[in-house]
Amino acid sequence: MNIKTRFAPSPTGSIHIGNIRTALYSWLFARKQGGKFLLRIEDSNLQRSVHDAVKFVVSGMNWLSLDWDEGPYFQTDRFARYNSVINYMIQHNMAYKCYCSSERLELLRLNQIKKGEKPKYDGYCRFKSTAINYNSCVNSYVVRFCNPQKGVVIFHDQIRGTITFSNKELDDLIIRRSDGSPTYNFCVVVDDMDMQITHVIRGEEHINNTPRQINILKALKAPIPTYAHVSMILDHERKKLSKRREALGIMKYRDDGFLPEAILNYLVKLGWSYGNQEIFSIEQMKKYFDFSGISKSPSIFNFEKLLWLNHYYINHLPIDYVASHLSWHMRQQRISTKNGPQLTDIIKLFSKRSRTLKEIADNCHYFYIDFNIFENKVAKDYLKPIAIMPLKYLKIKFSNIVHWTPETIKSVIIEAVNELNVSMDQIGMPLRVALTGTDRSPTLSRIIHAIGKSRVLERINQAVRYISTRCIQYTSK
Ligand code: GLU
């Protein structure tokens, strides 16, 4: 069998974690089976322009390297096809025109509720050949599918097992609205049929659509795909994901400094397991992914775990690759990295202490941009007159270093501690503030090395001038 899966988002906004997980599962299944994966934009119900939303889908998929073999198809390009299938169905008594007015339908609904019945269309226009006379001045009509009236629809969901629906529960679905537009469930059916989809992997919110879609497929004598309905993702309080964090558009995760590998690894594990393994390369995901590992229960989103994975990938992926992603963040922050250390060196300095690339980008400005302002509190605590002498001493010693390495720098600092008979903090903290403008940084000797000799000497000078000016201000007050 030629396996074919699809990702079929409705482009209602940005594409979020839940959508992407479904896309990933469909993609992995197709790739594992050597099948095809296609992208279909389900825009049939949307009035407004979906241009931006489609851009989000495509850029999210590209960022995660979830490539597709066909598409993107747009449902709005296929209305002629949907309508020709509807006309065929009317001609072959698989569908009929329904002229019932909204008043009749409302009355029907109220009566059914009063009788304690589940509201559903009663098939009036299906059975009355004179139905059109019901209200002859009405010439607008919808088209309804002749749903089987007896029997059951059974499908073997790959995640949830056998699911059975009674046809009595299903009414004659509207497949074309009175304005001539085809409805959502119908478009999906025609698409899955025309595109020869063999496996439909989608969110559990679509389970109730499945028997309706299967009945239409059967009427059209089309093959029935295999279905797999993936459970919901909930937050740690078992509530719907909040837009403030987890349900953000996928590109927000890129902006926040996550690597695609971390997101994919996180998502594949969110609802699927393979023994106790936590870390999966893309190749391993493709190799091991299967429906039997997918859980039926809702998955709980754990942001800490995502951060943990991101930290893992920052530290384990090839450093040049991580640097290429960091470079994107630096450009976003408009920091030119031409005059300063290589980004691979920055990653070596920060990777152990950072969980996102944005964190690294935010904290490494001082390697590339000179500054003349110190954080107030930090300056007050560390740039005090008592620091002038050690700073001047270090400046001389640093300027004498011939081989500028973290080791030679470290021995100068240790020598200063011994010779000046001060603690490491007494000398290290003013130096750190002088060089970085803040009181937090990776190991001093390594950042001094990366900042470079001339910049280090200049910044010590600047700090000494700063302290002296402040002294004068204080003494003259
Ligand atoms: N367009 C639907 C959604 O975004 C998916 C429908 C399907 O996969 O059949 O939820």
Boltz pocket constraint, residues with backbone or C-beta under 6 A from the ligand:
constraints:
  - pocket:
      binder: B
      contacts: [[A, 6], [A, 8], [A, 9], [A, 10], [A, 42], [A, 188], [A, 200], [A, 201], [A, 202], [A, 203], [A, 206]]
      max_distance: 6.0
